């Protein structure tokens, strides 16, 4: 686990360079982290973290790397990832080097000879990187707080971000991947490199999932290729990972990663699972088969009714911004227990749902592909199987619901074009004070990279919706506890492979993840491999908000500070507060308002934190959010 920072002087003043050490201290998540700095007359570039310092001064170049290169052995016999990166850039330049890398990384390269700065992130954005600029200097950092501490960098929030977080579905939070929650700070988007030279700034995408023909071969042959790729993705991430732990839920993704590791190492591996006192999202029973067969030791991290607002405040201190969903509070508690157990690197299954069409929401796009292909008989059979396997007392599955989803979510006139789910997206739009920000013109960007609706939907999730906020939360929380992270499904080779797999090998007979199920035959327990029902890794925040957190939540939404901000329609907020309590208390099958209040509390506590956060580069200070 590591962080990087840098300051580049644009005028003749040496003063900005003195701020670099304080920036580095503000990026430290743990006091035990070591640090290193390299310098040119006009620049400072720094690294802090554990293990080998990934910072290098090579000729006119200063290079800092946050993260890991998993294919370093095939790239050359260098002493470190940073040395490997420096050599490749010297030989080939930044743009030719990036496609050769397989890793989770953010890096910076300052070329003093040409007065150029390059900032780059890995293909999925596992590692973060932010930057800001004034006429006097240019700065970058792994955490926003290191930039907010600089003189002249406003703490003003991005109103568009605040409005989306307040009143839209969490999938809209990362709709603009080049922006951050702060008006003065930008973010390097995933799979992009940003170049600063001669007073100009340019951003370039260096990788994307291309439209290519579906792969040929029988299902068994494709499953064997998938299995080999996944095993290799796990294997190269085990290398140098230290003592590994594996998150384990009741689903296929984390279980498959654990199964691959157990197979590669010839023994069960340490695993941790979140279990709940409330039965709604508890997966204790589903986890059992994989835990018994693949985990040793297995640790169940039980979550009851936690001190919600207190823990959210701790999350914000670690994140420098609000946290998208309640799931990540549970993840933070799991990270804490992993650290206490001596785990150094935590593996997970992020990306598995997106690559394998694993979420319930993928069904309508699969249906749309069948209809577009003229397979109406198959479509009606799949709808019937969808109803049979997945009907829900709140989210009903009926032929009428399937047709309504097809009308609402896809554009039948333009093959592959998905349409924003405005019904879900804007459910709480009325809770936003229209005087704060106008969301009426907001429309999510939904790229069409394929003639398949299903593939395009997965691409949106990988680039703008589910994956960005998940990776950000995982990165921040793992850092607090000194943990590295590994997500084998987010190996670009796997993504490229799965984007050439037809939908019928992902969903069939109303069952998702078909090719993964076949690939894991013999590695996963049959009870896990063949399970159809999906609970999903979630958290019972609906109960939390109607339990011990109800009173402090009520105090918060009625406080003068909350009302003075002018962000919310407070009358609607109070109505939703009462309605949520009534729904949860009644136990009736009806959609509650858990996600709305999670986002509201996070937003308000973040704004409070921002008003009082004790960091700046002038004078001595104690970096906020460190732990020993």
PADREN-400549 format. One record per residue (C-alpha): x, y, z. Coordinates in pm, 1 decimal. Last residue first. Layout:
BEGIN
        X        Y        Z
        X        Y        Z
...
***
This chain:
BEGIN
        X        Y        Z
    -43.4    370.1   1420.5
   -334.5    552.2   1269.6
   -350.7    860.9   1056.9
   -669.9   1044.8    962.6
   -556.1   1402.5    998.7
   -189.3   1486.9    957.7
    -60.9   1658.5   1271.4
     49.6   2009.3   1193.1
    356.4   2228.8   1181.0
    345.2   2550.0    980.8
    183.2   2629.7    646.1
     97.7   2319.7    445.8
   -264.5   2296.7    552.9
   -476.8   2042.5    735.8
   -714.4   2061.0   1028.7
  -1048.7   1957.4    872.1
  -1312.5   2184.9   1030.2
  -1539.8   2293.7    745.2
  -1455.5   1984.8    541.3
  -1565.1   1755.4    821.4
  -1906.6   1924.9    840.1
  -1945.5   1892.6    463.1
  -1850.2   1525.1    486.0
  -2097.9   1468.8    769.3
  -2376.0   1621.5    557.8
  -2296.6   1418.8    246.3
  -2254.2   1092.2    430.5
  -2581.0   1139.6    617.6
  -2770.7   1219.8    297.8
  -2618.8    931.4    100.8
  -2713.4    676.3    366.5
  -3052.3    842.6    395.1
  -3130.7    795.3     26.9
  -2997.2    440.8     24.5
  -3216.5    329.0    314.8
  -3539.2    477.1    179.6
  -3775.8    178.6    186.3
  -3920.6    -27.8    -99.6
  -4225.7   -221.4     16.4
  -4284.5   -576.6    132.2
  -4449.7   -504.0    470.1
  -4239.5   -531.4    783.5
  -4449.7   -261.2    946.5
  -4160.9   -113.0   1143.7
  -3942.9    -84.9    833.6
  -4214.7     85.5    629.1
  -4319.0    323.9    908.0
  -3961.3    429.0    979.1
  -3894.6    495.8    611.6
  -4212.3    702.6    583.9
  -4120.6    924.1    877.4
  -3776.9   1002.2    733.2
  -3918.1   1035.6    380.9
  -4159.8   1303.5    504.2
  -3879.1   1481.0    688.7
  -3665.3   1485.1    372.4
  -3958.8   1610.2    164.7
  -4001.6   1909.7    393.8
  -3628.1   1970.0    398.3
  -3602.9   2023.7     23.1
  -3229.7   1974.2     38.2
  -2913.8   2164.5    -46.8
  -2990.5   2492.2    129.4
  -2690.5   2467.1    357.7
  -2884.3   2649.5    625.7
  -3114.0   2351.4    681.7
  -2831.9   2117.8    778.4
  -2672.0   2377.8   1007.0
  -3008.0   2455.3   1172.8
  -3049.6   2092.9   1271.3
  -3369.4   1908.3   1180.2
  -3200.9   1663.5    942.8
  -2923.8   1593.3   1195.0
  -3147.2   1551.8   1500.1
  -3359.3   1298.7   1312.6
  -3047.8   1106.1   1211.7
  -2925.4   1115.4   1572.0
  -3261.0    968.8   1685.0
  -3288.9    701.4   1416.7
  -2932.6    571.9   1452.4
  -3020.7    336.9   1740.3
  -3281.5    157.5   1527.5
  -3473.8    281.1   1223.5
  -3160.4    392.7   1040.5
  -2975.0     73.6   1131.2
  -3262.8   -143.1   1010.7
  -3263.3     14.2    663.1
  -2883.4      1.5    683.0
  -2903.1   -376.6    648.3
  -2581.0   -404.0    443.0
  -2522.5   -542.0     94.9
  -2323.0   -815.4    -72.8
  -2578.0   -972.1   -304.4
  -2846.5  -1219.5   -200.9
  -2831.0  -1416.5   -524.8
  -3038.6  -1729.1   -580.7
  -2903.6  -1967.9   -844.9
  -2655.6  -2185.4   -653.8
  -2475.4  -2427.1   -886.5
  -2113.8  -2335.9   -815.4
  -2172.3  -2273.4   -444.5
  -2340.6  -2604.5   -364.6
  -2105.0  -2776.2   -610.0
  -1800.1  -2675.1   -406.5
  -1568.8  -2470.9   -629.8
  -1256.9  -2599.1   -805.2
  -1397.2  -2903.4   -984.5
  -1620.0  -2697.2  -1213.0
  -1504.0  -2336.7  -1185.3
  -1491.3  -2277.0  -1561.4
  -1846.1  -2411.2  -1600.1
  -1984.0  -2173.4  -1339.0
  -1781.7  -1889.4  -1491.2
  -1938.0  -1962.2  -1830.1
  -2290.0  -1957.3  -1686.7
  -2256.6  -1642.7  -1478.6
  -2635.6  -1587.5  -1457.2
  -2926.3  -1833.9  -1446.3
  -3262.9  -1767.9  -1613.4
  -3222.3  -2072.4  -1838.5
  -2905.8  -1916.4  -1980.1
  -2714.0  -1599.6  -1894.4
  -2337.5  -1562.2  -1954.3
  -2290.3  -1807.5  -2240.0
  -2607.1  -1680.3  -2407.6
  -2472.4  -1326.3  -2383.4
  -2192.1  -1400.3  -2626.6
  -1829.8  -1398.7  -2502.2
  -1598.0  -1145.4  -2665.7
  -1631.6   -894.9  -2381.3
  -1531.7  -1179.9  -2149.7
  -1189.0  -1213.9  -2310.8
  -1111.6   -841.9  -2305.5
  -1216.4   -823.8  -1941.0
  -1007.9  -1127.1  -1848.6
   -700.1   -985.1  -2021.1
   -759.4   -648.3  -1854.0
   -723.4   -805.4  -1510.1
  -1006.7   -661.8  -1304.3
  -1135.1  -1010.4  -1220.1
   -815.2  -1058.9  -1017.9
   -895.4   -781.2   -766.7
   -600.3   -743.1   -527.5
   -571.4   -510.4   -229.1
   -282.5   -410.4     -2.4
   -360.4   -356.5    361.8
   -218.1    -97.0    600.9
   -540.7    -61.3    799.1
   -622.4    290.0    681.2
   -496.9    193.8    335.3
   -755.4    -84.8    300.6
  -1027.2    166.7    368.7
   -913.7    419.6    110.0
   -854.0    168.2   -168.8
  -1177.2    -23.6   -108.9
  -1384.9    291.5   -116.0
  -1229.9    417.1   -439.5
  -1259.1     76.9   -604.3
  -1627.8     51.6   -519.7
  -1705.2    405.8   -637.1
  -1539.0    344.6   -974.5
  -1681.5     -9.9  -1024.2
  -2055.8     54.8  -1001.2
  -2127.7    344.2  -1237.1
  -1887.9    514.4  -1477.2
  -1629.8    278.9  -1631.0
  -1707.3    -79.0  -1529.8
  -2080.5    -25.5  -1491.0
  -2108.5    150.5  -1825.7
  -1912.1   -130.2  -1992.9
  -2147.7   -390.9  -1844.2
  -2448.5   -209.8  -1994.4
  -2269.0   -189.5  -2329.5
  -2202.0   -563.0  -2326.5
  -2567.3   -642.5  -2253.4
  -2703.0   -405.9  -2519.1
  -2485.6   -576.7  -2779.5
  -2398.8   -381.5  -3095.3
  -2086.0   -266.9  -2912.6
  -1908.2     44.8  -2786.8
  -2223.8    247.8  -2726.2
  -2140.1    495.0  -2451.6
  -2394.4    586.8  -2186.3
  -2320.3    936.3  -2055.3
  -2569.5   1015.6  -1781.5
  -2809.4   1304.6  -1847.1
  -2826.9   1610.0  -1623.5
  -3032.7   1894.5  -1769.5
  -3297.7   1882.2  -1498.2
  -3036.4   1864.9  -1224.0
  -3043.1   2237.4  -1149.5
  -2837.9   2316.2   -840.4
  -2900.0   2483.2   -504.1
  -3216.0   2674.8   -596.8
  -3381.6   2350.7   -704.0
  -3360.4   2223.3   -342.6
  -3302.4   1852.0   -392.4
  -3553.3   1609.6   -239.0
  -3756.3   1613.0   -561.0
  -3478.5   1419.6   -733.3
  -3541.9   1126.9   -499.5
  -3654.4    864.8   -755.0
  -3441.4   1033.0  -1021.2
  -3203.6    752.2  -1117.1
  -3442.2    463.7  -1060.0
  -3721.1    584.2  -1288.1
  -3465.4    760.3  -1508.2
  -3304.0    431.0  -1604.1
  -3071.3    581.4  -1863.2
  -3112.5    435.9  -2211.6
  -2889.6    171.7  -2366.8
  -2785.6    176.5  -2733.0
  -2688.8   -166.6  -2860.1
  -2876.9   -149.3  -3190.4
  -3031.4    192.6  -3244.4
  -3408.4    183.9  -3304.7
  -3470.7    -51.9  -3011.3
  -3337.5    207.4  -2767.3
  -3297.9     24.2  -2438.6
  -3395.1     73.7  -2073.8
  -3758.9    183.3  -2058.3
  -3929.7    -20.8  -2331.3
  -3732.2   -333.3  -2247.6
  -3800.2   -280.7  -1877.7
  -4173.7   -250.2  -1944.9
  -4165.2   -572.3  -2145.7
  -3995.1   -759.5  -1861.7
  -4232.7   -614.9  -1602.0
  -4532.8   -721.1  -1813.1
  -4398.1  -1074.9  -1841.3
  -4365.4  -1075.5  -1460.3
  -4080.8  -1042.3  -1210.6
  -4182.1   -836.9   -906.6
  -3934.9   -618.1   -720.1
  -4107.7   -600.6   -380.9
  -4226.1   -960.5   -328.2
  -3943.0  -1094.6   -547.4
  -3946.8  -1319.3   -855.1
  -3598.2  -1445.7   -939.8
  -3592.4  -1810.5  -1041.2
  -3932.1  -1870.8  -1200.7
  -3972.6  -1516.3  -1333.1
  -3631.0  -1524.9  -1499.9
  -3713.8  -1872.1  -1634.2
  -4032.4  -1738.8  -1796.8
  -3840.6  -1442.7  -1939.5
  -3582.0  -1684.2  -2077.0
  -3852.4  -1889.8  -2249.7
  -4009.7  -1577.0  -2399.0
  -3670.5  -1464.9  -2530.0
  -3588.7  -1806.3  -2677.8
  -3912.0  -1793.2  -2876.9
  -3844.5  -1432.9  -2981.2
  -3495.5  -1498.1  -3114.0
  -3503.9  -1220.4  -3375.2
  -3148.1  -1110.4  -3296.1
  -3273.4   -775.3  -3164.0
  -3516.2   -962.8  -2939.9
  -3239.7  -1177.3  -2794.3
  -3015.7   -874.3  -2741.1
  -3299.6   -692.3  -2564.7
  -3356.0   -988.4  -2331.6
  -2989.3   -981.2  -2236.1
  -3028.9   -609.6  -2168.2
  -3337.5   -676.3  -1954.2
  -3149.0   -946.9  -1757.3
  -2848.5   -735.5  -1660.1
  -3030.1   -571.0  -1367.4
  -3027.9   -893.2  -1169.4
  -2650.9   -865.0  -1138.8
  -2412.4  -1137.2  -1254.0
  -2361.3  -1050.9  -1617.5
  -2022.3  -1229.9  -1602.6
  -1779.7   -941.9  -1658.9
  -1978.2   -690.9  -1452.6
  -2057.2   -929.4  -1168.7
  -1697.5  -1046.3  -1143.7
  -1553.6   -696.5  -1139.6
  -1488.7   -694.4   -766.2
  -1419.7  -1045.4   -636.0
  -1177.6   -979.9   -352.7
   -821.4  -1033.3   -229.9
   -683.1   -864.6     82.4
   -308.6   -822.3    127.3
   -114.3   -798.5    455.5
   -329.6  -1009.6    688.1
   -200.9  -1022.7   1045.2
   -533.0  -1110.0   1206.4
   -575.9   -758.7   1348.1
   -535.2   -621.6    995.9
   -806.2   -853.3    865.3
  -1035.2   -751.8   1152.2
  -1002.8   -385.1   1060.8
  -1051.5   -461.9    693.4
  -1378.1   -644.3    776.5
  -1505.5   -342.4    968.8
  -1420.8   -121.1    671.2
  -1604.6   -361.8    438.0
  -1915.8   -334.8    652.0
  -1902.7     42.6    619.6
  -1846.4     -8.6    250.6
  -2175.3   -189.4    202.6
  -2354.2    123.4    322.0
  -2312.9    286.3    -18.1
  -2141.7    581.6   -188.0
  -1898.5    711.7     72.9
  -1864.8   1087.7    119.5
  -1527.2   1254.8     61.6
  -1178.0   1276.6    211.1
  -1193.8    893.7    226.3
  -1029.9    810.7    559.4
  -1186.6   1094.9    756.6
  -1510.7   1023.4    571.7
  -1503.1    664.9    692.9
  -1445.7    774.3   1052.1
  -1745.7   1007.8   1031.6
  -1950.4    718.6    894.8
  -1845.2    513.0   1196.7
  -1969.2    775.6   1441.8
  -2292.4    819.0   1249.0
  -2363.6    446.6   1257.9
  -2272.0    328.8   1605.3
  -2315.5    -33.2   1484.7
  -2637.0   -236.2   1509.1
  -2519.0   -592.7   1453.0
  -2218.3   -677.7   1240.0
  -2046.5  -1014.7   1276.1
  -1707.1  -1066.7   1115.3
  -1697.7  -1439.5   1040.5
  -1338.6  -1562.1   1023.9
  -1237.8  -1867.5    823.9
   -898.2  -2015.2    901.9
   -859.2  -2198.1    682.9
  -1094.7  -2143.3    391.2
  -1162.7  -2357.0     82.1
  -1393.6  -2646.3    165.0
  -1564.4  -2534.2    485.9
  -1579.6  -2167.7    387.5
  -1704.4  -2249.7     38.4
  -1995.0  -2457.7    170.9
  -2081.2  -2219.7    456.0
  -2101.6  -1892.2    265.7
  -2462.7  -1952.9    160.0
  -2572.0  -2022.6    518.9
  -2401.3  -1716.1    661.7
  -2525.7  -1489.0    383.7
  -2698.5  -1221.3    593.2
  -2859.3   -956.1    375.6
  -3211.6   -950.3    519.0
  -3139.4  -1172.5    820.8
  -3041.8   -898.5   1065.5
  -2763.9  -1013.9   1298.8
  -2530.9   -979.7   1004.6
  -2238.0  -1172.7    859.8
  -1933.4  -1023.5    687.9
  -1684.2  -1281.4    570.5
  -1311.7  -1335.0    613.4
  -1083.5  -1590.3    449.2
   -744.4  -1746.4    520.9
   -654.0  -2001.6    249.6
   -722.7  -2371.9    200.1
   -427.4  -2570.4     61.5
   -251.8  -2656.9   -264.1
   -125.4  -2306.8   -325.7
   -263.3  -2278.3   -678.2
   -585.6  -2464.4   -595.0
   -646.7  -2263.8   -277.7
   -581.1  -1943.0   -472.3
   -821.5  -2043.1   -750.5
  -1091.2  -2136.6   -498.5
  -1051.0  -1803.3   -317.0
  -1094.4  -1612.2   -643.4
  -1394.7  -1827.5   -733.8
  -1556.6  -1773.4   -392.8
  -1511.1  -1396.1   -425.4
  -1698.5  -1407.4   -755.7
  -1954.9  -1685.0   -717.5
  -2172.4  -1558.8   -435.3
  -2209.3  -1629.7    -63.7
  -1942.5  -1381.2     35.4
  -1575.3  -1441.6    102.3
  -1306.9  -1175.5    129.3
   -969.9  -1343.0     95.0
   -662.6  -1298.4    310.7
   -302.5  -1302.2    198.8
     19.5  -1299.8    398.4
    275.1  -1142.5    165.0
    150.1  -1025.0   -175.8
    480.8  -1073.1   -357.7
    333.6  -1311.4   -613.0
    -28.9  -1376.7   -521.4
   -135.5  -1124.7   -785.6
     43.9  -1314.9  -1061.9
   -133.5  -1634.6   -955.8
   -482.9  -1485.4   -932.6
   -473.4  -1351.1  -1288.7
   -313.9  -1679.7  -1400.4
   -594.5  -1885.5  -1249.0
   -849.5  -1651.9  -1406.2
   -691.4  -1684.2  -1750.5
   -668.2  -2064.3  -1730.8
  -1030.4  -2094.6  -1615.1
  -1150.0  -1868.2  -1895.4
   -964.2  -2074.6  -2155.6
  -1119.4  -2393.2  -2015.2
  -1463.9  -2231.8  -2015.6
  -1414.6  -2131.7  -2379.2
  -1331.2  -2490.2  -2473.5
  -1628.8  -2630.0  -2281.0
  -1865.8  -2373.6  -2433.8
  -1742.3  -2477.9  -2778.8
  -1513.2  -2250.1  -2973.2
  -1517.8  -1919.5  -3155.0
  -1478.0  -1587.5  -2979.0
  -1729.4  -1310.6  -3039.1
  -1617.1  -1055.8  -3294.5
  -1443.4   -742.1  -3163.3
  -1573.0   -409.6  -3033.4
  -1289.5   -269.6  -2824.9
  -1270.7   -250.5  -2446.7
  -1064.5     60.8  -2391.4
   -702.8    153.9  -2348.3
   -477.2    460.6  -2381.1
   -737.2    732.1  -2326.1
   -571.8   1071.4  -2369.3
   -589.8   1387.8  -2162.4
   -418.8   1709.4  -2271.3
   -300.0   2008.1  -2067.1
   -117.4   2302.2  -2223.0
    127.1   2553.5  -2074.2
    416.0   2417.1  -2274.7
    357.8   2064.0  -2144.2
    115.6   1889.8  -1907.7
     13.5   1539.6  -2010.5
   -279.7   1338.9  -1870.0
   -282.0    962.2  -1924.4
   -607.7    771.9  -1918.8
   -720.8    415.3  -1847.8
   -910.8    532.6  -1536.6
   -974.8    906.0  -1523.7
   -707.2   1139.1  -1379.5
   -902.6   1343.3  -1128.1
   -940.9   1718.5  -1108.1
   -930.5   1946.4   -805.3
  -1050.0   2308.1   -779.6
  -1424.7   2237.2   -767.7
  -1390.9   1952.3   -518.9
  -1592.0   1627.7   -534.4
  -1360.9   1519.4   -818.5
  -1390.5   1554.8  -1196.0
  -1245.5   1353.1  -1484.3
  -1482.0   1062.3  -1418.2
  -1798.2   1268.1  -1479.1
  -2086.4   1029.0  -1407.9
  -1911.1    907.9  -1094.5
  -2197.2    985.6   -855.2
  -2470.7    880.1  -1097.9
  -2469.9    514.6   -989.7
  -2545.0    630.0   -633.8
  -2901.8    709.7   -736.7
  -2980.5   1079.6   -747.8
  -3070.9   1340.9   -486.2
  -2784.5   1424.6   -255.3
  -2492.0   1261.3   -433.8
  -2599.6   1407.5   -767.7
  -2645.7   1752.3   -615.2
  -2311.6   1740.2   -434.2
  -2129.0   1630.7   -749.7
  -2286.3   1908.8   -955.1
  -2205.0   2157.8   -683.3
  -1833.8   2076.0   -688.5
  -1722.4   2166.2   -338.1
  -1530.6   2477.0   -242.0
  -1222.9   2387.0    -41.3
  -1025.6   2634.4   -251.2
   -665.8   2570.2   -346.1
   -476.6   2899.7   -310.3
   -240.4   2775.4    -43.9
   -206.1   2395.0    -53.0
   -390.5   2183.9    204.5
   -667.2   2097.0    -40.7
   -404.1   1922.5   -252.2
   -286.3   1682.2     18.4
   -648.8   1636.0    124.5
   -749.6   1513.7   -223.0
   -550.6   1191.1   -185.6
   -314.1   1018.8   -430.0
   -146.7   1349.8   -506.3
    -68.2   1595.2   -786.4
     54.3   1954.8   -794.3
    119.3   2223.1  -1055.3
    271.3   2557.8   -961.3
    274.0   2935.3  -1001.6
    -21.9   3001.6  -1234.9
   -227.6   2755.4  -1025.2
   -289.5   2385.3  -1085.9
   -464.1   2085.9   -932.9
   -421.9   1709.0   -951.4
   -574.7   1380.2   -839.3
   -467.3   1015.8   -868.6
   -641.0    702.1   -740.3
   -533.8    336.3   -778.1
   -781.2     71.9   -895.0
   -875.4    299.7  -1184.7
   -991.3     29.3  -1426.9
   -714.0     53.5  -1688.6
   -441.4    177.5  -1458.1
   -383.9    546.9  -1401.0
   -145.2    797.9  -1560.3
      5.6   1141.4  -1490.5
    270.2   1283.5  -1727.0
    457.0   1606.5  -1652.6
    667.3   1783.3  -1914.7
    936.9   2048.2  -1880.0
   1126.4   1900.2  -2177.1
   1455.8   1830.2  -2001.3
   1289.7   1811.3  -1658.8
   1070.0   1518.4  -1758.9
    832.6   1455.3  -1469.8
    668.0   1112.2  -1467.3
    376.9   1033.8  -1237.5
    220.1    697.0  -1170.0
   -106.0    535.5  -1069.1
   -113.0    160.5  -1059.9
   -295.6   -170.4  -1045.9
   -107.0   -382.4  -1293.7
    -54.1   -529.9  -1635.6
    172.6   -291.1  -1823.2
    262.7   -320.0  -2191.8
    -15.2    -84.6  -2306.2
    132.8    193.4  -2084.8
    488.7    182.5  -2217.8
    419.2    308.9  -2569.5
    248.1    623.9  -2442.3
    505.6    692.1  -2170.4
    819.7    676.9  -2383.5
    980.6    366.3  -2530.0
   1330.0    313.7  -2391.5
   1336.5    572.9  -2113.0
    974.6    492.8  -2029.0
   1054.8    122.7  -2012.5
   1356.2    183.2  -1789.8
   1165.6    406.6  -1548.5
    877.4    159.3  -1522.1
   1112.4   -126.6  -1443.9
   1295.1     83.3  -1185.0
    961.5    175.1  -1025.6
    855.6   -189.8  -1022.5
   1177.2   -281.0   -844.1
   1519.8   -438.3   -901.1
   1468.0   -480.8  -1274.5
   1504.7   -813.1  -1455.0
   1269.5   -734.1  -1747.5
    909.9   -689.1  -1862.2
    818.1  -1057.7  -1832.7
    896.1  -1058.4  -1461.2
    718.2   -725.6  -1404.8
    384.1   -868.8  -1519.0
    197.6   -781.8  -1198.9
    306.7   -418.9  -1185.0
    203.3   -288.1   -842.8
     68.0     27.7   -684.2
    163.4    391.3   -645.4
    456.3    480.5   -870.1
    677.0    789.0   -864.5
    915.3    894.2  -1142.5
   1152.0   1189.7  -1172.3
   1319.0   1209.9  -1510.3
   1616.5   1411.5  -1637.6
   1852.6   1117.1  -1584.9
   1673.0    860.2  -1372.7
   1541.6    973.7  -1035.1
   1314.2    699.4   -901.6
   1028.1    642.6   -659.6
    860.8    314.0   -577.2
    997.1    279.1   -224.3
   1013.2    -93.5   -155.1
    787.9   -215.2    124.8
    525.7     -0.7    294.1
    401.3    344.9    202.5
    513.3    692.5    107.8
    627.4    832.4   -226.5
    746.6   1176.2   -334.9
    816.4   1392.5   -639.0
    968.3   1738.7   -601.4
   1019.3   1971.7   -896.3
   1192.1   2276.8  -1041.1
   1552.4   2221.2   -929.8
   1500.5   1844.2   -960.3
   1402.1   1623.3   -671.3
   1340.2   1275.4   -537.7
   1150.8   1199.5   -216.3
   1114.3    890.7      1.2
    870.9    782.7    269.2
    819.2    513.6    532.7
    479.7    417.3    668.2
    462.7    353.7   1042.8
    240.0    657.2   1102.0
    -35.6    502.6    894.1
   -258.3    652.7    624.6
     14.7    884.1    499.1
   -113.9   1119.8    230.4
    -98.9   1419.7    464.0
    266.2   1345.2    541.5
    346.2   1356.5    170.5
    180.1   1693.9    129.4
    382.5   1816.8    427.1
    705.2   1705.6    262.7
    607.5   1868.2    -68.5
    535.0   2213.3     75.4
    897.0   2325.8     50.9
    872.9   2297.9   -327.8
    608.9   2569.9   -333.5
    855.8   2828.1   -192.4
   1123.4   2804.9   -463.7
    968.9   3091.6   -664.1
   1079.0   3127.0  -1025.8
    752.4   3028.7  -1192.4
    597.7   2694.4  -1291.4
    725.9   2487.6   -999.6
    616.4   2124.1  -1009.1
    492.7   1961.8   -689.1
    440.4   1587.7   -653.2
    263.9   1329.3   -443.9
    244.8    949.7   -421.1
     67.9    697.4   -196.2
    139.1    338.8    -92.0
      0.0      0.0      0.0
***
